[in-house]
Amino acid sequence: MNSNGRTRIAVIGDFDPDNETHLATDAALGHAAAALGEDARATWLATDGLATVSDGSVPPHPSIGNLLDEFDGVWIAPGSPYRDMNAALTAIRHLRCGEIPTIGTCGGFQHIVLEYGRNVLGLADADHAEYDPYASVLFVSRLACSLVGKRMAVVVRAGTLAARLYGRNLVEENYYCNFALDPRFQPQLATAGMTISGVDERHDARIVELAEHPFFLATLFVPQIASTAQQPHPLVRGFVAAAVQRSRRR
């Protein structure tokens, strides 16, 4: 366990105090930690400053990997485009390979699948339409209809981490996004080991996870918006619980 008994969680994203999804991220982490009876502290890490910790709590590190190893869990936040997409993708790769509990929501989902497309599927030119709408391989493309402000049903695949955390196979969640994984790449993701554990009515991916990872899950929707002190969101609670377990092993 960390010497101070506190579970340390990093949130990778470019914090904006006017972004309600960012405020909800902090709040949802607090809800989950309180429900678990744990002391968890979140530190936001700007994508263009991932070599240092913004609050000065630890000395600067020589690499993103060394920095992230100091944390018990990492949230890849909403709010893209990120100021440094490549730094965010480097961080995600380390989290995936290093087995550090990870959750990504909205823009976090988009960057998690993009990293997998580049580094696991081997699509070096895979890109995100928000950064380059004319890229040769638009792995993450603009939605034909914006999902901002929509609340929609998600069918959760039985036997997955998401299903275990929800305890049911049909949920409704809130969206804030204009971009998503291009459905043409879903079969390749599944073949390469990424489980598509939640889909919408058109069977487009809305939750993905890695079965062999201690906790690696991403949602296109924004679960933290629905979290309350009385009812912490089950996905966020599951993430914080995984981070607490890592803290206790350290």
C-alpha positions as CSV (number, residue, x, y, z in Angstrom):
1,M,0.0,0.0,0.0
2,N,1.1,3.6,-0.5
3,S,2.8,4.8,2.6
4,N,0.1,7.4,3.3
5,G,-2.7,4.8,2.8
6,R,-4.2,6.9,0.0
7,T,-5.1,5.6,-3.4
8,R,-3.6,7.8,-6.1
9,I,-5.6,8.3,-9.3
10,A,-4.4,10.3,-12.3
11,V,-6.9,11.9,-14.8
12,I,-5.3,12.4,-18.2
13,G,-6.9,15.3,-19.9
14,D,-6.7,19.1,-20.3
15,F,-8.8,20.3,-17.4
16,D,-11.4,23.0,-18.0
17,P,-13.4,24.3,-15.0
18,D,-16.2,25.2,-17.3
19,N,-16.5,21.6,-18.7
20,E,-19.3,19.8,-16.8
21,T,-17.9,16.4,-17.7
22,H,-14.6,17.3,-16.0
23,L,-16.3,18.4,-12.8
24,A,-18.4,15.3,-12.9
25,T,-15.3,13.2,-13.2
26,D,-13.9,14.5,-10.0
27,A,-17.3,14.2,-8.3
28,A,-17.8,10.6,-9.4
29,L,-14.4,9.6,-8.2
30,G,-15.3,11.0,-4.8
31,H,-18.7,9.2,-4.8
32,A,-17.0,5.9,-5.5
33,A,-14.2,6.3,-3.0
34,A,-16.7,7.3,-0.2
35,A,-18.9,4.3,-1.0
36,L,-15.9,2.0,-0.7
37,G,-14.8,3.7,2.5
38,E,-11.5,4.6,0.9
39,D,-9.2,7.7,0.7
40,A,-8.6,8.4,-3.0
41,R,-7.1,11.5,-4.5
42,A,-7.3,12.5,-8.1
43,T,-4.5,14.4,-9.9
44,W,-5.2,15.9,-13.4
45,L,-2.3,15.5,-15.8
46,A,-2.4,17.8,-18.8
47,T,-1.6,16.0,-22.1
48,D,1.0,18.6,-23.0
49,G,2.7,18.2,-19.7
50,L,2.7,14.5,-19.0
51,A,6.4,14.5,-18.0
52,T,5.5,16.3,-14.7
53,V,2.7,16.2,-12.1
54,S,0.7,19.4,-12.2
55,D,0.2,19.7,-8.4
56,G,4.0,19.3,-7.6
57,S,3.3,16.3,-5.3
58,V,6.2,14.3,-6.8
59,P,9.3,15.3,-8.6
60,P,9.3,15.3,-12.4
61,H,9.9,12.0,-14.1
62,P,12.0,11.2,-17.2
63,S,9.2,9.4,-19.0
64,I,5.5,9.1,-19.2
65,G,5.7,5.5,-18.1
66,N,7.7,6.3,-14.9
67,L,5.2,9.0,-14.1
68,L,2.1,6.8,-14.5
69,D,3.7,3.9,-12.5
70,E,3.3,6.2,-9.4
71,F,-0.5,6.0,-9.7
72,D,-2.9,3.2,-8.7
73,G,-5.4,4.0,-11.5
74,V,-5.7,6.3,-14.5
75,W,-8.8,7.9,-16.1
76,I,-8.6,9.0,-19.7
77,A,-10.9,12.0,-19.6
78,P,-13.5,13.6,-21.9
79,G,-12.7,16.9,-23.5
80,S,-10.9,16.2,-26.8
81,P,-9.2,17.3,-28.9
82,Y,-6.3,16.9,-26.5
83,R,-3.5,19.4,-26.6
84,D,-1.0,16.6,-27.2
85,M,-2.7,13.5,-28.7
86,N,0.5,11.6,-29.2
87,A,1.4,11.9,-25.5
88,A,-2.0,10.7,-24.5
89,L,-1.6,7.7,-26.9
90,T,1.8,6.9,-25.4
91,A,0.3,7.0,-21.9
92,I,-2.6,4.7,-22.9
93,R,-0.1,2.2,-24.4
94,H,1.8,2.1,-21.1
95,L,-1.4,1.6,-19.1
96,R,-2.5,-1.2,-21.4
97,C,0.8,-3.0,-21.3
98,G,1.6,-2.2,-17.7
99,E,-1.7,-3.5,-16.3
100,I,-2.5,-0.3,-14.5
101,P,-6.3,0.0,-13.8
102,T,-7.7,2.3,-16.5
103,I,-11.0,3.8,-17.5
104,G,-11.7,6.0,-20.5
105,T,-14.9,8.0,-21.2
106,C,-16.1,9.8,-24.3
107,G,-12.8,11.2,-25.7
108,G,-11.0,8.7,-23.6
109,F,-12.8,5.9,-25.4
110,Q,-11.9,7.4,-28.7
111,H,-8.2,7.6,-27.9
112,I,-8.1,4.1,-26.3
113,V,-9.5,2.5,-29.4
114,L,-7.2,4.6,-31.6
115,E,-4.1,3.5,-29.6
116,Y,-5.2,-0.2,-30.0
117,G,-5.7,0.4,-33.7
118,R,-2.2,1.8,-34.2
119,N,-0.2,-0.5,-31.9
120,V,-2.1,-3.8,-31.8
121,L,-3.8,-3.9,-35.2
122,G,-0.7,-2.3,-36.8
123,L,-2.6,0.5,-38.6
124,A,0.1,3.1,-38.3
125,D,-1.9,5.6,-40.3
126,A,-5.0,5.2,-38.1
127,D,-6.2,8.6,-37.1
128,H,-9.0,10.6,-35.4
129,A,-11.2,12.9,-37.6
130,E,-11.3,15.6,-34.9
131,Y,-7.5,16.1,-35.5
132,D,-7.3,15.3,-39.2
133,P,-10.6,14.9,-41.1
134,Y,-8.7,14.0,-44.3
135,A,-6.6,11.2,-42.8
136,S,-6.2,8.1,-45.0
137,V,-7.5,5.8,-42.2
138,L,-10.2,7.5,-40.1
139,F,-10.3,4.9,-37.3
140,V,-12.3,7.4,-35.2
141,S,-14.8,9.2,-37.5
142,R,-17.4,11.9,-37.1
143,L,-20.9,10.7,-36.2
144,A,-23.6,11.3,-38.8
145,C,-25.8,12.6,-36.0
146,S,-24.3,14.2,-32.9
147,L,-24.9,12.4,-29.6
148,V,-24.3,15.5,-27.5
149,G,-27.0,15.7,-24.9
150,K,-28.6,12.3,-25.8
151,R,-29.5,9.6,-23.4
152,M,-29.6,6.2,-25.1
153,A,-29.9,2.5,-24.4
154,V,-26.8,0.3,-24.3
155,V,-27.0,-3.5,-24.6
156,V,-24.3,-5.0,-22.3
157,R,-22.8,-8.3,-23.3
158,A,-23.2,-11.1,-20.8
159,G,-20.1,-12.4,-19.1
160,T,-18.1,-9.3,-19.5
161,L,-16.6,-7.0,-16.8
162,A,-19.2,-4.3,-17.8
163,A,-22.1,-6.8,-17.2
164,R,-20.7,-7.9,-13.9
165,L,-20.4,-4.3,-12.7
166,Y,-23.8,-3.2,-13.9
167,G,-25.5,-6.4,-12.8
168,R,-27.8,-6.2,-15.8
169,N,-27.7,-6.3,-19.6
170,L,-29.6,-3.2,-20.6
171,V,-28.8,0.3,-19.4
172,E,-29.3,3.9,-20.4
173,E,-26.4,6.3,-20.5
174,N,-25.6,10.0,-21.3
175,Y,-23.5,11.1,-24.3
176,Y,-21.5,14.2,-25.1
177,C,-19.7,13.1,-28.2
178,N,-19.5,13.9,-31.9
179,F,-17.0,11.2,-32.8
180,A,-16.8,7.4,-32.4
181,L,-15.0,4.3,-33.5
182,D,-15.8,3.7,-37.2
183,P,-18.0,0.5,-37.1
184,R,-16.0,-1.0,-40.0
185,F,-13.1,-1.6,-37.6
186,Q,-15.1,-3.4,-34.9
187,P,-14.4,-6.9,-36.3
188,Q,-10.7,-6.3,-36.4
189,L,-10.7,-5.0,-32.8
190,A,-12.6,-8.1,-31.6
191,T,-10.3,-10.4,-33.5
192,A,-7.3,-8.7,-32.0
193,G,-8.5,-9.2,-28.4
194,M,-10.5,-6.2,-27.5
195,T,-14.0,-7.1,-26.3
196,I,-16.9,-5.0,-27.4
197,S,-18.9,-5.4,-24.3
198,G,-21.6,-2.8,-25.0
199,V,-23.4,-1.7,-28.2
200,D,-26.3,0.6,-29.2
201,E,-29.4,-0.4,-31.1
202,R,-27.3,-0.4,-34.3
203,H,-24.7,-2.7,-32.7
204,D,-22.1,0.1,-32.8
205,A,-19.5,-0.2,-30.0
206,R,-20.2,1.8,-26.9
207,I,-18.2,-0.1,-24.3
208,V,-14.9,-1.9,-24.9
209,E,-12.6,-3.8,-22.5
210,L,-9.7,-6.1,-22.2
211,A,-10.5,-9.4,-20.5
212,E,-6.8,-10.2,-19.6
213,H,-6.2,-6.8,-17.9
214,P,-6.8,-6.2,-14.2
215,F,-9.2,-3.4,-15.3
216,F,-9.2,-1.8,-18.7
217,L,-12.6,-0.4,-19.8
218,A,-13.8,2.5,-21.9
219,T,-17.2,4.0,-22.7
220,L,-18.2,6.3,-25.5
221,F,-20.8,7.7,-23.1
222,V,-20.1,9.6,-19.9
223,P,-21.0,7.5,-16.9
224,Q,-19.8,10.1,-14.4
225,I,-22.7,12.4,-15.3
226,A,-25.1,10.0,-13.7
227,S,-23.1,9.3,-10.6
228,T,-24.4,10.6,-7.2
229,A,-23.2,10.3,-3.6
230,Q,-26.2,8.1,-2.9
231,Q,-25.7,6.0,-6.1
232,P,-22.1,6.0,-7.4
233,H,-21.9,4.8,-11.0
234,P,-21.1,1.1,-11.0
235,L,-18.4,1.4,-13.7
236,V,-16.6,4.2,-11.8
237,R,-17.0,2.3,-8.5
238,G,-15.5,-0.8,-10.2
239,F,-12.5,1.3,-11.5
240,V,-11.8,2.8,-8.1
241,A,-12.0,-0.6,-6.4
242,A,-9.4,-1.9,-8.9
243,A,-7.2,1.1,-8.1
244,V,-7.6,0.4,-4.4
245,Q,-6.5,-3.2,-4.9
246,R,-3.4,-2.0,-6.8
247,S,-2.6,0.4,-4.0
248,R,-2.8,-2.3,-1.4
249,R,-0.4,-4.5,-3.3
250,R,2.2,-1.7,-3.5
